Amino acid sequence: MGLYPFFRWFLFRLDAERAHALTLGVMRLVGETPALQRLVRNAFAVPQKPVRAFGLRFPNPVGLAAGYDKEGLAWPGLACLGFGHIEVGTVTPRPQPGNPRPRVFRLPQSRAVINRMGFPSKGADFVAQALQKARPPGLVLGINLGKNKDTPLEQAAQDYCKLVQRFAPLSDYLAINVSSPNTVGLRRLQGRDALEDLLARITAVRGEQDQRLRRKVPLLVKLAPDLSEAELDDALEVVLRAGMDGVIATNTTLSREGLDVPAARESGGLSGAPLTQHSLKMVAEIARRTQGRLPIIAAGGVMNAGDACRCLDAGATLVQVYTGLVYAGPGLVKEILNGLN
């Protein structure tokens, strides 16, 4: 753990979103300063545990989930913590402020966070420019894509297709986010008919980009943990039929099962330890239902090496962390990789 408990004590005395901005600013500085990059990379050196998924080679199976570096400001610095992949975003086509503040709440007793950010984004142009930085060797870079809040659901495909066109040349893979609980109506895009139409249109655009770039750009779909068994079956059938390259399981949850603290009454998506078992179960269900045909990134409730091992044993190929970093600190990636078999 090192010095992190002291820094966490300080950070937890700040508003959660302000504390996040502060840590992101530090990691942005690291990424822009070669001497700091070397220092941090040496301090958090991790073993090589290469993994292949979606036709890509990952230096290790641990990634940073979308939502941490929404604008692509700090990913070169964050890569120095040992991540095998980093997922930037969620990015929307046009800038938007997201939901009113306060919109992020810690639940320290439960090692959890509730957020209702609502895709705050500086827009595709800003993020595309931020991705022009030099890529750390071996790092896999994914971009998480979402629609603008004021785009009607029936026009959502236009937003996603624009983003695929914009970011296919700049990324190693793209993630289609149809599962955030903080954009009104977004999760309805996981329904069979809506998802079928959306993925058909995205796939056509992806095909054009593949030809132009002369490489395949993997497409992943990020699913909610709150789907019923029937809804999950429908979504997976559509995902497989559309030729998607994988799924991310899961996004944050609306459930508050087992939580009895005042902050649990806040609206928004819950992440962290209360989601661990739910996400693990969903990973196992997806692996069973697809019989291993669909690579899975496990996200949600990965708080330590044990959680990561259980996700991989349940059928995941890769794992992603976010809330675990808030509670365990920047050494979490190294801890997980040292704890893997």
N, C-alpha and C positions, 0 to 999 in steps of 0.2 A: 504493500500500500504506500510506503514511503511518506512523503510530505502531503499527499493528497487529502487526508482527513482534515488537516489544518485549512487548506484552501477550500475544501467543501464547507467547513464551518463558516468561512468568510462569504463564500458564494451564496450559501443558503440564507444569509441575512439580507441579500438583495432580492428584489423582485425577480421571479424566475426568468422572464424574458430578457431583462437587463443583464442578469448573470450569464445567460447564454450568449448574448451579444459580446460581452466582455471576453469570454473564453474563445469565441470565434475570432475576435480581433487579435488575440494573442496568437492563435494558430495561423491567421493570415500573415502576421508579422514573421512568424517562423518560415512560412513558405516563400517570403520575399527576401529572406536574409540567408545566403548560403552558409555562413558560419553557424547560425542557429539551426539550420536544417541538419548539418552534420552532427551537432551536439545532441539534438533530439533523436535523430536516427540511431546514434550510438547508444543513447540511454534506453531506448525502447526496441533494441534489436531483437528480431524474432526469428525463429527457425523457419527454413523453407519447407513448406508442406504443399507442393503443387497439386492442383485439382483442375480437371478439364470439365467444362460445362458449356452448353450452347455453342460449341465449336471454338471456345476461347480457353486460353490457359491462364489460370489464376495462380499467383505465387503462393497463396494459402486460402483456406476456406472462409476467413473472417472478413466481413465487409462492414462499412458504415451505412446505415439505413438512410433513406431519403428523409428530409425534414431537418437534418442537422445543418447542412450547408445548402440552404435553399437557392442562393444566388451564385454559387460557384466561387465564392470569395476566398475560401481557405483550404480548398482540397489539396494543394501541393504540401501545405504544412501538416494537414491531418494525415497525409500518406506517410509521414515520418514516424507515426505511432505504430506502424507495422501492418496496416490494413492491406489486404489483398485486392479489395475493390472498394470504390466509393461511389455512392449513388447521389448525385446532385439533384436538387429540386425539392418539392414539386415546382415545375416551371409552367406558367400559363402564357398564352400567346401575347396578351397585352398586360401592362402593369396593372396591379390592383392592390389595395391596402390590406385585404383580409378583414377579419372580424374586429370589432372594437376591443380595446384593452380594458381591463386585464383579461388575458385569454390563455394563460399557462399557469397551472397550479400544481405544486408539489404535494405529495402525500408521503412524507418521510417514514411514518410508522409502517407503511405498506410497501415501501420502496417502489413508488409509482408516481406517475405524472398524468394529469388530465390537461389536454389542450383542445382549444377550439379556434385554432389559428385561421382556418378558412383560406388556405393557399395565398398568403401574402407573397407577392412576387413583383420584381422589378421588370418582368417581362422577358420574352424570348431574346430580344436584341441585346439586352444587358448581359444575360447569362451566356449567350453565344460569344460575346466579347471576352467574358471572364474565362472561358474555356480555351482561349488561345495560348495560355501559359504552357511552358515546357512540361511535358509529362514525366513524372518520376519513372525510372526503369521498371518495367513489369507491371505497373499498376493498371488495373482494369477500371475504366470509367463508365458508369451508367448514368442515364438521365431519366428522371421520373417526370412524366407528362400529365398535366391536368387541364381541364377546361376552365375558362373564365366564369366567374360567378354569374355574370349577366348574360351568358350565352344560353339560350333555351336548350333543353335536353334534346329536342329534335334536331338541333343544329350542332350538337356536341362533336359529332364526327369531323366537322370542318375544323374545329380547334385542334383536335388530335392529329389530323392529317397535316395541317400546317406545321405542327411541332415535329412530326416525323420527318418532313422534308427539311426542316431547319437543322435538326440535331443528328440525323443519321450520319452526316459526314464528320461530326465532332465527337462521337461517342463510340464505345465498344458494344453497348446494348442499350435498348430503350425499354422503359417500364410504363405500362399504361395504367394509370391510377384511376380506377372507377369505384374505389372503396372507402375514401375518406368520409367520415360521418359529419364533417364540418362544412360541406358545401351542400346546400339544400337540394335534395333530389338526386344527387350524384350516384348514390348506391343503386338507384333504379336501373342504371346502365349495366348492372350485373345480371338482370333478368334475361331469360333465354333470347327473346326476340330482339330486345335492345342491344344485347351484347353481340348477337349474331350479325346484325346490321353494322354495328360499330367496327367489329374486327374485320369484316369483309372489306370495308372501305379502307381501313388502315393497311390491311394486307396488300391491297392493290397499290397503294402509295409506296409501301415498303419494297414491293417488287420493282418499281421504277427506280428507287434509290439503289437497290442492289445492283441493277444493271449499270447505272451511272457510276457507282463507286467500284464496281467489279469485286465486291465482297458482300457477304450476307450480313445484314444488321439484325442480330437477334431481338425478338420482341417478347417481352414478358408481361403478364397480367397480374396486378396486385389485387388480392381478394380480401374481403372482410371476414373477421372471425365469427360474425353473427349470422352467417348464412345457415338456413335449415339444411337438413340432409338432402331434401329434394332440390333446393336452390343450388347447393353445391354440385349435385349431380348434373343439373342443367348447365351450370357455368363451365364445368370441366368438359362436358361433351362439346360445347361450343368452342372452347379453347383448343381442344384437340383437333376438331374438324377444321378450324380456321388455320391450323398449322403454326400456332404459337410455339415458341421455343422453351417456355417454362412459366412457372407461376411463383409469385412471392406470397407466402403465407406467414403472417397476416398483417393487416393494418390494425389500427387501434379499435377498441371495442366500446360499445355503448353500455355494456353490462356493468353493474356495480355489485355483483354477487360477492358476498363475504366481506364487503367493506362497510365499516361503521365509524367513519370519521366525518366531521363536518364538510371538509373539502370534497368528499365524494358526491355531494349534492350538486356540484358544479356541472354544467352541461359540457359536452365535448367527448373526445375519444380518450379512453384510458389505456395507458401503456405501462410496462414494467412488470414486476413480479406477479401481480394478480392475473396477468395474461399468460403466464408461462405454461401452465397445464392445458389451457384452452388451445393455445397455438400448437403445442406439441401434439395434442389429439388431432388437430386439423391437418398437420403435416402427415401424420400416420394415415389418416383417412384419404388424403389425396394420393399418397403413395400406393395405398391399397386399391383405390378405385381406378387409378391409371396404370397399375401394374408396372410402375417404373418407367413408363413411356414419357413422362413429363418431368424434367428436372425441377427441383423445388429449392427456393431460397427461403429458409426459415427466419422469420423476423417477428418480434413480439415476445417479450419476456425472457430474452437471452441475457441473463444477469451474471453468469459465471461460467467456468469451464464445464461444470457438470451439466448445466442447461444445454450448452452447445453440443456436448457429446450425445445427450439424449435426443436432440433434434437430428443429428447426423445418423444415429442408430435407427431413428424412426423413418428415415428415407430421404432426408434433406441432403442436398449436395453441397450447399453453402449456407452460412448463417450471417445475419446482420445484427448489429447492436446499435442502440441509441440511448435509451433510458438507463441501461446498464452502465454507460459511461458516466452518467450524472452521479450515480451512487458509488461506483467502484473506481472511477478515475481513469486517466489515460493509460495506465498499465494493464487495462482489461484485455486488450488484444494479445499482449504477450502472455498473460495468465492463461487465456483460453488455449492458445497454440501450444504452450508448454504442457497443458493438461490433456491434450488430445492423444489418443492411442497412436 
